[in-house]
Amino acid sequence: MLKKPFILVNIIPLFLSVNILANEAVEDDLGGFGEEIITEEVLSIQKEQSGTKLSGDLAFKTSAGYKQHKVDGIEYSGVNQAQTSLYLQLDSKLSDNWKMRISGNMLYDAIYDMYSHNDYRDSVEDEYRTDFQLSDTYIQGKITSDIDLKVGRQIVVWGKSDSIRVTDVINPLDNRLPGMTDIEDLRLSVGMAKVDYYLGDWNFSFMAIAESRIMLEAPPRSEFFPVDLVFAGAPDPFSDLKTPSSSWDNMQYAFAANGVFSGWDLSFYASHVLDQKWHFDYINGVRTVNKIDMIGSAINIASGSWLLKSEVAYLSGIAYNSTTNEKNRLDALIGFDYMGIKDTVVSLEVANKHIFDYEAQMKNQPDFIDKDEMQTAIRLTRSFSNDTINTTALLSMFGSKWENGGFARVWVDYEIMDALNVNFGIVDYIGGDKVFMEATEDNDRVFADITYSF
């Protein structure tokens, strides 16, 4: 049973973008000479000819918890975020067939200076106070008319789901603030060489992934990882999460075949990649990840106002904590998007993850996992005022009867003017039979951000 009622109320990110072009023609009183009118079209052509463009956005984000709760002796209710971030993206046309992109994001959260009296652990400040990440950074171009090459940090999206990962195994996620952001904004770029071959309705992708990048998680004994409530008797400090070295031995490989047809599309996948679930390495006293193998497929079918979707993946070599035997797992998803109501999209996705050769002790600490793990995601999106206001409600629940908890998020995205957006909402974490969900159920908060794009 659910430990508390869930609230479908959330504040939505409103992203604001402003591109102001002042184009004036000045005439003197004698009707003599006038200044040249510089139009937006002319500026666009000039930028294209120059071959280089710098863009980005500046954002301020804040949130406030509305339930009192302490983790590691620190009270997290009230204002708990005052983050300023800057994203920059440089695009350059190297030739007719080749281009380059360099992008990165930096942030600073002033809350840790405002609350300097709190005895935050160094690991918490290291993760949340400041950060810099090199995002999409690559060179891309054509080798022949049918073959493209893309080398560098990039994001590769597999599958058809918007809310649940099944075949989407290439890029790790930033899970430092779980439940606050959609998957599409959480993927971390990974360094690889990607070759695409186009043949009729099909695109074949081959990837050699050289960078051993894994998920970012909330640090132990922070608000979103209350170690002492999850792992009874856990050591202090908690075991470090070790990132595998980027080496020939840790090279990862992936292949995808994507076919796009009239009214439907079909994809096949195969990969040998790092798992995005850690396990304890008891010999070395750390947490680490395995490399796993995955074969899978995904399909979309459009029919009138309906978009039907399905994914299936078979994974092998998954390591757990309460057994030395690696396991195989079958993940399957079905869902739909319904767009028959004006300016409205209703989405439902249901997935199940089945572990083969399941052992009874895996249900308890430190795995806390069932033989079948079911997840349901329901999303409702509606736009107003010619898409300047977009409202979204998302409910994500675990368990066949939603008994394992989850979260509900509601948010509004308002485009105040070109290049300027505001977003506000609320997220409610729902406790359940899963220990981790129970431990974080009081992390509920309202949030807001404002973004200027250039």
C-alpha positions in Angstrom: 0.0 0.0 0.0 1.1 3.6 -0.6 2.5 5.3 2.5 0.9 8.6 1.7 -1.4 10.1 -0.9 0.3 11.4 -4.0 -0.1 14.9 -5.2 -0.2 15.7 -8.9 1.1 19.2 -8.5 4.4 20.4 -9.8 6.1 23.5 -11.0 7.3 23.7 -14.5 10.4 24.9 -16.1 9.6 27.9 -18.2 12.4 28.5 -20.7 12.8 32.0 -21.9 14.5 33.0 -25.2 15.0 36.6 -26.4 16.6 37.5 -29.7 16.2 41.2 -30.2 17.2 42.7 -33.6 17.0 46.4 -33.8 16.7 47.3 -37.4 16.3 51.1 -38.1 16.4 53.2 -41.2 17.3 56.7 -40.5 16.5 59.5 -42.9 17.5 63.1 -42.6 15.1 65.9 -43.0 16.4 66.8 -46.5 15.5 63.3 -47.7 19.2 62.8 -48.6 21.2 59.8 -47.4 19.6 57.0 -45.3 21.4 54.2 -43.3 21.2 50.7 -44.7 18.4 48.5 -43.2 19.9 45.4 -41.7 17.2 42.7 -41.6 17.1 39.5 -39.6 17.4 37.5 -42.9 20.6 39.4 -43.7 22.0 38.7 -40.3 21.2 35.0 -40.6 23.0 34.9 -44.0 26.0 36.7 -42.6 26.2 34.2 -39.7 25.9 31.2 -42.0 28.7 32.6 -44.3 30.9 33.2 -41.3 30.7 29.5 -40.5 30.8 30.0 -36.7 28.0 30.6 -34.2 28.0 31.0 -30.5 24.8 30.3 -28.6 23.7 29.4 -25.1 21.6 30.2 -22.1 21.8 31.7 -18.7 19.5 30.2 -16.0 18.7 30.7 -12.3 17.0 27.8 -10.5 15.6 27.6 -7.0 13.6 25.1 -5.0 12.1 24.8 -1.5 11.2 21.7 0.5 7.8 22.0 2.3 8.3 19.1 4.7 10.7 19.1 7.6 13.2 16.3 7.3 16.8 15.9 8.4 19.6 13.8 6.7 22.9 13.5 8.3 21.9 16.1 10.9 21.1 18.8 8.2 17.6 20.2 7.8 16.6 20.2 4.1 13.2 21.9 4.3 12.9 25.6 3.2 14.9 27.0 0.4 17.5 24.4 -0.6 18.7 25.6 -4.0 19.9 28.9 -5.4 21.7 27.8 -8.6 23.0 29.9 -11.4 24.1 28.1 -14.5 25.7 29.1 -17.9 25.5 26.9 -21.0 27.6 27.8 -24.0 27.6 26.1 -27.5 30.0 26.9 -30.3 29.2 25.6 -33.8 31.6 25.9 -36.6 31.4 24.9 -40.2 34.8 23.5 -41.2 33.9 22.8 -44.8 31.0 21.9 -47.0 30.9 18.4 -45.5 32.3 18.8 -42.0 31.3 20.7 -38.9 32.4 21.0 -35.3 30.5 21.6 -32.0 32.0 22.4 -28.6 29.6 22.9 -25.7 29.7 22.9 -21.9 27.8 23.8 -18.8 29.0 25.4 -15.6 27.0 26.1 -12.4 27.3 27.6 -9.0 24.8 27.1 -6.1 24.9 29.9 -3.6 22.9 27.9 -1.1 26.0 26.4 0.4 27.4 29.9 1.1 24.1 31.1 2.4 23.9 28.1 4.8 27.6 27.9 5.5 26.7 27.2 9.2 25.5 23.7 8.1 28.1 21.1 8.4 27.8 19.8 4.8 30.1 16.9 3.9 32.8 17.7 1.4 31.3 15.1 -1.0 27.9 17.0 -0.9 29.5 20.4 -1.7 31.7 18.8 -4.4 28.6 17.5 -6.2 26.3 20.4 -5.8 28.1 23.7 -5.0 30.0 24.1 -8.3 30.2 22.0 -11.4 31.6 22.1 -14.9 30.8 19.5 -17.6 31.9 19.3 -21.2 28.8 18.4 -23.1 28.3 17.6 -26.8 31.8 18.2 -28.2 32.5 16.5 -31.6 33.5 16.7 -35.2 30.9 15.4 -37.7 30.9 15.0 -41.4 30.5 12.9 -44.6 33.0 10.3 -45.7 30.9 9.4 -48.7 27.3 10.3 -49.8 26.1 7.3 -47.8 28.5 7.3 -44.8 28.7 9.8 -42.0 31.3 9.9 -39.2 30.9 11.6 -35.8 33.8 11.6 -33.3 33.7 13.0 -29.8 31.4 13.4 -26.8 27.8 12.9 -28.0 24.3 11.6 -27.0 22.8 8.5 -28.7 19.1 7.9 -27.9 17.7 4.4 -28.3 14.1 3.3 -27.9 10.7 5.0 -28.2 9.8 5.7 -24.5 9.7 9.2 -23.1 9.8 8.2 -19.4 11.2 4.7 -18.9 14.5 3.3 -20.1 14.5 -0.2 -21.7 16.8 -0.2 -24.7 18.3 3.3 -24.0 21.6 2.0 -22.6 24.3 4.1 -24.3 24.4 7.3 -22.2 24.5 7.4 -18.4 22.1 9.7 -16.5 22.6 12.6 -14.1 20.7 11.2 -11.1 21.8 13.7 -8.5 18.3 15.1 -8.2 16.1 12.2 -9.1 12.5 12.9 -10.1 13.2 16.6 -10.8 13.9 16.4 -14.6 12.8 14.3 -17.6 15.2 11.7 -19.0 15.8 13.7 -22.2 17.5 16.4 -20.1 19.5 13.9 -17.9 21.6 12.1 -20.4 25.4 12.6 -20.2 27.4 12.9 -23.3 30.0 10.1 -23.8 33.1 10.0 -26.0 32.8 7.7 -28.9 33.3 7.2 -32.7 30.0 6.7 -34.5 29.7 5.7 -38.1 26.3 5.9 -39.9 25.5 4.1 -43.1 22.3 4.9 -45.0 20.6 2.4 -47.3 17.1 3.1 -48.6 14.8 3.4 -45.6 17.4 2.1 -43.2 20.2 3.7 -41.2 22.9 1.5 -39.7 25.0 2.9 -36.8 28.2 1.4 -35.5 29.7 2.8 -32.3 33.1 2.4 -30.6 32.8 4.0 -27.1 36.2 4.8 -25.6 35.1 6.9 -22.6 34.1 4.9 -19.5 31.6 7.4 -18.1 29.0 6.2 -15.6 26.0 7.8 -13.9 26.2 10.7 -11.6 24.4 10.0 -8.3 23.5 11.9 -5.2 26.5 11.6 -2.8 26.1 9.2 0.2 24.3 10.8 3.2 22.9 13.6 1.2 19.2 14.4 0.9 18.6 12.0 -2.1 20.9 9.2 -0.8 20.1 8.8 3.0 22.5 5.9 3.4 21.6 5.2 7.1 17.9 4.8 6.3 18.6 2.5 3.4 21.5 0.4 4.4 21.4 -0.5 8.1 24.8 -0.5 9.7 26.5 1.1 6.7 30.1 2.3 7.2 31.1 5.9 7.4 32.4 7.0 5.0 30.2 4.9 2.6 31.9 2.9 -0.1 33.2 5.1 -3.0 31.7 4.7 -6.4 34.6 3.8 -8.7 34.6 4.8 -12.3 36.3 2.2 -14.6 39.3 3.5 -16.4 39.1 4.5 -20.0 41.3 1.8 -21.6 41.3 -0.8 -24.4 40.1 -3.4 -22.0 37.1 -1.2 -21.1 36.1 -0.3 -24.7 32.4 -0.5 -25.3 30.7 -1.3 -28.6 27.2 -0.8 -30.0 25.2 -1.3 -33.2 21.8 -0.1 -34.2 19.6 -0.5 -37.3 16.8 2.0 -37.7 14.1 1.7 -40.4 11.6 4.5 -41.0 8.6 3.7 -43.1 5.2 5.2 -43.9 3.3 5.3 -40.6 5.7 3.2 -38.5 9.4 2.7 -37.7 11.4 -0.2 -36.4 14.8 -0.5 -34.7 17.2 -3.3 -33.7 20.0 -2.9 -31.1 23.0 -4.7 -29.8 25.6 -3.4 -27.3 28.4 -4.3 -25.0 28.4 -1.4 -22.6 28.8 -0.4 -18.9 25.8 -1.2 -16.7 24.2 1.9 -15.2 23.5 0.1 -11.9 26.4 -0.2 -9.4 27.1 -3.2 -7.1 29.5 -3.7 -4.2 33.0 -4.9 -4.9 33.5 -6.5 -1.4 37.1 -7.4 -2.1 38.3 -3.9 -2.9 35.8 -2.1 -0.6 34.2 0.0 -3.4 31.1 0.2 -5.5 31.6 -0.4 -9.2 29.8 -1.3 -12.4 30.0 -4.3 -14.8 30.0 -4.5 -18.5 26.8 -6.1 -19.8 25.5 -7.3 -23.1 22.1 -6.2 -24.5 20.1 -7.1 -27.6 16.8 -5.4 -28.2 14.2 -3.9 -30.5 11.7 -1.0 -30.5 8.8 -0.1 -32.7 6.4 2.8 -33.2 3.1 2.6 -35.1 1.0 5.7 -35.9 -2.7 5.1 -36.3 -5.0 8.2 -36.5 -4.6 10.1 -33.2 -2.7 7.2 -31.6 1.0 6.5 -31.5 1.6 2.9 -30.3 5.1 2.0 -28.9 6.9 -1.0 -27.7 10.4 -2.0 -26.6 12.1 -5.2 -25.5 15.6 -5.9 -24.3 17.5 -9.0 -23.2 20.4 -8.2 -20.9 23.1 -10.6 -19.7 26.0 -10.3 -17.2 24.2 -8.2 -14.6 25.8 -8.2 -11.1 23.9 -8.0 -7.8 25.1 -7.7 -4.2 23.5 -10.7 -2.5 24.7 -13.3 -4.9 27.9 -14.0 -6.8 26.0 -15.3 -9.8 25.6 -12.8 -12.6 22.0 -12.7 -13.8 20.1 -12.3 -17.1 17.1 -10.0 -17.4 14.3 -9.4 -19.8 12.9 -5.9 -20.0 9.7 -5.2 -21.9 7.6 -2.0 -22.4 4.3 -1.2 -24.1 2.6 2.2 -24.3 0.8 4.8 -26.3 0.5 8.5 -26.9 -3.0 9.8 -27.7 -3.3 13.2 -29.5 -7.0 13.3 -30.3 -7.8 16.2 -28.0 -6.8 19.6 -29.3 -3.5 20.9 -27.8 -3.3 17.8 -25.6 -1.2 14.7 -25.4 -2.0 11.8 -23.1 0.8 9.1 -22.6 0.8 5.8 -20.8 3.8 3.5 -20.6 4.1 0.3 -18.6 7.4 -1.7 -18.3 8.4 -4.9 -16.5 11.9 -6.2 -15.7 12.1 -9.9 -15.1 15.2 -11.5 -13.6 16.0 -15.0 -14.6 17.4 -17.5 -11.9 16.2 -15.1 -9.2 17.3 -15.9 -5.7 15.1 -15.3 -2.7 17.7 -13.3 -0.7 17.9 -10.7 -3.5 14.6 -9.2 -2.1 16.4 -8.0 1.1 19.3 -5.7 1.9 21.5 -4.8 0.0 19.7 -5.5 -3.3 16.0 -4.8 -2.4 14.9 -6.1 -5.7 12.0 -8.3 -6.8 11.9 -11.0 -9.5 9.6 -8.8 -11.5 10.0 -5.0 -11.2 7.1 -3.1 -12.8 7.0 0.6 -13.6 4.1 2.7 -14.8 4.4 6.2 -16.2 1.4 8.4 -17.0 1.9 11.8 -18.6 -0.6 14.6 -19.6 0.6 17.6 -21.5 -1.6 20.5 -22.6 -0.6 23.8 -24.3 -2.3 27.1 -24.2 -1.9 30.5 -25.9 -0.4 29.2 -29.2 2.1 27.0 -27.3 3.5 29.9 -25.1 2.2 28.1 -22.1 2.7 24.3 -21.7 1.5 22.4 -18.7 2.6 18.8 -17.9 1.7 16.3 -15.2 3.8 13.1 -14.8 3.1 10.2 -12.4 5.8 7.5 -12.2 5.0 4.5 -10.0 6.7 1.2 -9.2 5.0 -2.1 -8.5 2.1 -3.9 -10.2 -0.3 -2.2 -7.8 1.9 0.9 -7.3 2.8 -0.5 -3.9 6.5 0.4 -4.2 6.1 4.1 -4.4 7.3 6.6 -7.0 6.8 10.3 -7.6 4.4 12.8 -9.1 5.5 16.0 -10.8 3.5 18.9 -12.2 5.0 21.9 -14.0 4.3 24.8 -16.2 6.5 26.2 -18.9 5.8 29.8 -19.9 7.5 31.6 -22.8 7.4 35.2 -21.6 9.0 36.4 -24.8 11.4 35.2 -27.4 14.5 33.9 -25.6 13.0 34.2 -22.1 11.3 31.3 -20.4 10.1 30.6 -16.9 9.3 27.2 -15.4 7.7 26.4 -12.1 6.2 23.3 -10.5 5.9 20.9 -7.6 7.2 17.3 -7.1 5.8 14.9 -4.6 7.9 11.8 -3.6 5.6 8.9 -2.8 6.7 6.4 -0.2 6.0 2.7 -0.6 7.3 -0.8 0.2 10.7 -0.1 -1.3 13.1 1.1 1.4 14.6 3.8 -0.8 11.2 5.3 -1.7 10.3 5.3 2.0 13.5 7.0 2.9 13.1 9.9 0.5 9.3 10.4 0.7 9.7 13.7 2.6 11.9 15.4 -0.1 8.8 17.0 -1.6 9.4 20.5 -3.0 8.3 23.4 -5.2 10.7 24.7 -7.8 11.1 27.4 -10.3 13.7 28.6 -12.9 14.1 31.4 -15.4 16.2 31.0 -18.5 17.5 33.6 -21.0 18.7 32.1 -24.3 21.0 33.8 -26.8 
